[in-house]
Amino acid sequence: MENARQTPSLSIGTMSLRVPGHDAAAGNRIAQQTAELLAAGATSASLENRHIAALRLRVQSPAGASEAEIARAVSRAILGRLTPSSDA
């Protein structure tokens, strides 16, 4: 197709989260929410032609943060590292 715009996509092979004070089921829910937020964020971020073999981040959230708040913090941190402005 001529002039077809490619939709940015994001593929995560493995996501491992350690969330102190939460069990494995909560970690899985947070990872799922994070993946959904990343998929939504990838449509607005400039992620074309990006490949990163591994990305390690330390994200802090306030004590008592909800699973949704933690997922938002993690997805913001990941997208922040993947956007071109963070390559400086």
VOLOPA-952079 format. One record per residue: residue number from 0; residue in one letter; chain; x, y, z of N, C-alpha, C in turn. Coordinates in pm, 1 decimal. Layout:
BEGIN
[NUM 'a' 'A' [X Y Z] [X Y Z] [X Y Z]],
...
***
This chain:
BEGIN
[0 'm' 'A' [82.9 -118.4 0.0] [0.0 0.0 0.0] [86.7 123.7 0.0]],
[1 'e' 'A' [54.6 213.6 -87.7] [129.3 337.6 -95.8] [86.0 431.7 15.4]],
[2 'n' 'A' [182.9 498.9 73.7] [157.2 594.7 182.0] [91.2 533.3 305.4]],
[3 'a' 'A' [102.4 404.3 320.3] [44.3 341.0 439.5] [131.8 374.1 559.2]],
[4 'r' 'A' [69.0 418.6 666.2] [142.5 449.9 788.5] [153.7 324.0 872.3]],
[5 'q' 'A' [272.2 299.9 921.5] [290.2 186.5 1010.2] [250.7 227.4 1150.5]],
[6 't' 'A' [175.3 141.4 1214.5] [139.4 165.0 1352.8] [254.9 120.1 1440.4]],
[7 'p' 'A' [302.6 206.7 1528.7] [410.7 163.7 1617.8] [367.1 41.8 1698.6]],
[8 's' 'A' [458.6 -48.1 1718.9] [426.0 -165.5 1798.0] [534.9 -187.4 1902.0]],
[9 'l' 'A' [498.4 -260.1 2000.2] [590.6 -289.1 2109.0] [577.0 -436.9 2140.3]],
[10 's' 'A' [688.9 -505.8 2140.1] [688.5 -648.0 2170.7] [780.9 -671.6 2289.1]],
[11 'i' 'A' [728.1 -737.7 2389.8] [806.7 -769.0 2508.4] [815.6 -920.2 2518.3]],
[12 'g' 'A' [938.3 -971.1 2508.7] [956.7 -1115.3 2518.2] [928.5 -1166.5 2658.1]],
[13 't' 'A' [990.3 -1106.4 2756.2] [972.7 -1146.2 2895.9] [974.4 -1022.0 2982.8]],
[14 'm' 'A' [877.7 -1013.4 3073.1] [876.2 -904.8 3169.4] [879.7 -967.1 3307.5]],
[15 's' 'A' [977.4 -926.9 3384.2] [990.6 -978.3 3519.9] [982.1 -861.6 3615.9]],
[16 'l' 'A' [886.9 -868.4 3707.6] [869.5 -763.5 3807.3] [888.5 -821.6 3946.3]],
[17 'r' 'A' [960.9 -749.1 4029.5] [969.7 -783.0 4171.5] [901.2 -669.7 4245.8]],
[18 'v' 'A' [795.4 -702.6 4314.5] [717.4 -601.5 4386.0] [713.4 -642.2 4533.2]],
[19 'p' 'A' [802.0 -583.0 4612.9] [804.8 -618.5 4754.2] [668.4 -598.2 4820.5]],
[20 'g' 'A' [629.7 -693.3 4902.8] [502.4 -684.3 4973.6] [384.7 -740.2 4896.0]],
[21 'h' 'A' [409.5 -788.5 4773.8] [302.6 -845.5 4691.4] [339.1 -988.9 4654.7]],
[22 'd' 'A' [237.4 -1071.8 4637.0] [262.2 -1210.0 4598.8] [273.4 -1222.6 4446.8]],
[23 'a' 'A' [300.8 -1344.0 4399.9] [320.3 -1367.8 4256.8] [196.1 -1332.8 4176.4]],
[24 'a' 'A' [78.3 -1360.3 4229.2] [-45.5 -1328.6 4156.4] [-58.5 -1178.0 4136.0]],
[25 'a' 'A' [-26.2 -1101.1 4238.7] [-30.9 -954.7 4226.1] [72.7 -908.3 4124.1]],
[26 'g' 'A' [192.0 -967.5 4127.9] [295.6 -933.4 4030.0] [249.6 -960.2 3888.1]],
[27 'n' 'A' [180.0 -1073.0 3868.3] [127.2 -1104.7 3735.0] [21.1 -1004.1 3691.7]],
[28 'r' 'A' [-65.3 -963.4 3783.0] [-167.6 -863.2 3749.5] [-103.1 -728.7 3715.4]],
[29 'i' 'A' [-2.3 -691.8 3792.6] [67.3 -565.3 3766.0] [137.5 -571.9 3630.4]],
[30 'a' 'A' [201.1 -684.5 3599.6] [267.7 -700.8 3470.1] [166.3 -692.2 3355.9]],
[31 'q' 'A' [48.8 -752.7 3372.4] [-54.9 -748.3 3269.1] [-102.5 -604.2 3248.9]],
[32 'q' 'A' [-127.2 -533.7 3357.2] [-170.3 -394.1 3346.5] [-61.5 -308.6 3282.3]],
[33 't' 'A' [63.4 -335.0 3318.5] [175.8 -261.3 3259.6] [181.9 -285.5 3110.2]],
[34 'a' 'A' [167.0 -410.3 3067.5] [169.5 -443.0 2924.5] [57.6 -370.6 2850.1]],
[35 'e' 'A' [-60.2 -364.9 2909.5] [-172.1 -294.8 2845.6] [-143.6 -145.5 2833.9]],
[36 'l' 'A' [-88.0 -86.9 2938.1] [-52.9 55.3 2933.9] [57.0 82.1 2831.8]],
[37 'l' 'A' [153.4 -7.7 2821.8] [260.8 8.2 2723.9] [207.0 -0.9 2581.6]],
[38 'a' 'A' [115.4 -93.5 2558.6] [56.1 -106.1 2425.5] [-16.0 22.0 2386.7]],
[39 'a' 'A' [-87.6 79.6 2480.8] [-157.4 205.8 2454.4] [-57.2 319.2 2434.0]],
[40 'g' 'A' [48.5 321.4 2514.1] [148.8 426.7 2504.0] [233.5 416.3 2379.3]],
[41 'a' 'A' [249.9 295.3 2326.6] [332.0 276.2 2207.3] [270.1 343.3 2086.1]],
[42 't' 'A' [139.2 360.6 2086.0] [75.0 423.9 1971.9] [106.1 572.6 1966.2]],
[43 's' 'A' [138.7 633.9 2079.8] [169.1 776.1 2079.8] [318.9 805.2 2088.9]],
[44 'a' 'A' [397.8 708.2 2129.9] [542.9 728.3 2140.7] [609.3 696.9 2007.0]],
[45 's' 'A' [723.5 755.1 1984.9] [798.0 729.8 1861.6] [891.2 611.2 1885.1]],
[46 'l' 'A' [842.3 492.8 1854.0] [918.4 370.1 1882.0] [961.4 296.8 1755.8]],
[47 'e' 'A' [953.9 363.3 1640.1] [988.1 295.9 1516.1] [1133.2 249.2 1517.9]],
[48 'n' 'A' [1155.6 131.8 1463.1] [1289.1 75.3 1445.6] [1370.3 67.5 1574.6]],
[49 'r' 'A' [1306.0 41.7 1684.6] [1375.8 29.6 1812.5] [1385.6 -117.3 1850.7]],
[50 'h' 'A' [1502.9 -158.9 1890.7] [1521.4 -293.4 1944.0] [1612.6 -281.3 2064.8]],
[51 'i' 'A' [1567.2 -327.0 2175.8] [1646.8 -325.5 2297.5] [1645.0 -467.2 2352.0]],
[52 'a' 'A' [1761.5 -527.3 2361.6] [1769.9 -666.8 2405.2] [1725.1 -682.4 2550.3]],
[53 'a' 'A' [1759.3 -586.7 2634.4] [1722.2 -595.1 2775.4] [1714.5 -453.5 2831.6]],
[54 'l' 'A' [1628.8 -437.4 2927.0] [1612.0 -308.5 2992.3] [1587.0 -335.6 3139.3]],
[55 'r' 'A' [1670.6 -280.8 3223.4] [1655.4 -299.0 3367.3] [1625.8 -162.6 3427.7]],
[56 'l' 'A' [1518.2 -155.1 3501.5] [1478.0 -30.8 3565.1] [1448.3 -54.2 3712.1]],
[57 'r' 'A' [1472.2 46.8 3790.4] [1428.6 45.1 3929.8] [1323.6 155.0 3940.9]],
[58 'v' 'A' [1203.6 115.4 3977.3] [1092.5 208.8 3986.8] [1043.8 208.1 4130.8]],
[59 'q' 'A' [1032.2 325.2 4187.5] [982.8 333.9 4324.1] [842.3 391.3 4323.0]],
[60 's' 'A' [760.1 338.2 4410.4] [625.5 391.4 4428.3] [601.6 404.8 4578.2]],
[61 'p' 'A' [511.1 491.5 4614.8] [486.1 512.4 4757.3] [432.4 386.1 4825.1]],
[62 'a' 'A' [460.7 372.8 4952.5] [405.6 260.6 5029.5] [253.9 265.6 5020.3]],
[63 'g' 'A' [193.8 151.0 5000.8] [48.6 143.5 4991.2] [-6.2 175.5 4853.7]],
[64 'a' 'A' [81.3 193.7 4753.3] [34.5 221.7 4617.5] [-47.7 102.9 4566.7]],
[65 's' 'A' [-151.0 133.2 4492.4] [-235.3 27.5 4435.9] [-162.1 -41.1 4320.7]],
[66 'e' 'A' [-212.8 -157.3 4280.3] [-154.7 -227.3 4165.9] [-158.9 -139.1 4041.7]],
[67 'a' 'A' [-268.4 -66.6 4022.0] [-281.6 21.1 3905.0] [-178.6 133.9 3910.1]],
[68 'e' 'A' [-155.2 189.7 4027.7] [-55.5 297.0 4041.6] [85.4 244.5 4012.4]],
[69 'i' 'A' [113.7 124.6 4059.0] [244.6 64.4 4032.7] [260.3 39.3 3882.7]],
[70 'a' 'A' [158.3 -15.7 3819.1] [163.3 -42.4 3675.0] [185.6 86.8 3596.5]],
[71 'r' 'A' [117.7 194.5 3636.0] [137.1 323.5 3567.5] [280.6 372.9 3584.2]],
[72 'a' 'A' [336.5 359.9 3703.5] [473.4 404.0 3728.0] [572.9 323.6 3644.0]],
[73 'v' 'A' [552.1 192.9 3637.3] [641.3 106.8 3559.6] [630.4 139.5 3411.1]],
[74 's' 'A' [508.9 153.2 3359.4] [493.2 181.2 3216.6] [551.1 318.1 3181.1]],
[75 'r' 'A' [533.0 418.8 3266.6] [592.3 551.8 3241.3] [744.5 541.9 3235.9]],
[76 'a' 'A' [802.8 465.4 3326.9] [948.3 450.8 3330.1] [1000.0 381.4 3204.2]],
[77 'i' 'A' [930.9 277.4 3161.5] [973.3 204.6 3040.8] [961.1 294.3 2918.8]],
[78 'l' 'A' [846.4 356.8 2899.7] [828.3 444.6 2783.8] [926.0 561.1 2788.1]],
[79 'g' 'A' [955.3 609.7 2907.3] [1052.4 717.8 2920.3] [1190.4 677.9 2872.0]],
[80 'r' 'A' [1227.0 552.5 2893.9] [1357.7 503.2 2848.0] [1358.3 469.7 2700.1]],
[81 'l' 'A' [1242.2 440.5 2642.4] [1236.8 398.7 2502.9] [1218.7 513.5 2404.0]],
[82 't' 'A' [1172.8 626.6 2450.2] [1148.0 737.9 2358.5] [1280.4 803.3 2318.8]],
[83 'p' 'A' [1289.4 852.0 2196.1] [1414.3 909.2 2145.6] [1473.0 1019.5 2232.4]],
[84 's' 'A' [1391.5 1097.8 2297.5] [1443.9 1206.3 2379.2] [1526.0 1154.3 2497.1]],
[85 's' 'A' [1509.9 1026.8 2530.9] [1585.2 969.2 2642.7] [1718.1 911.6 2597.3]],
[86 'd' 'A' [1747.6 919.5 2466.3] [1872.9 864.5 2415.6] [1991.3 957.1 2436.1]],
[87 'a' 'A' [1968.9 1072.6 2491.0] [2076.0 1172.9 2503.9] [2188.7 1125.1 2589.9]],
***
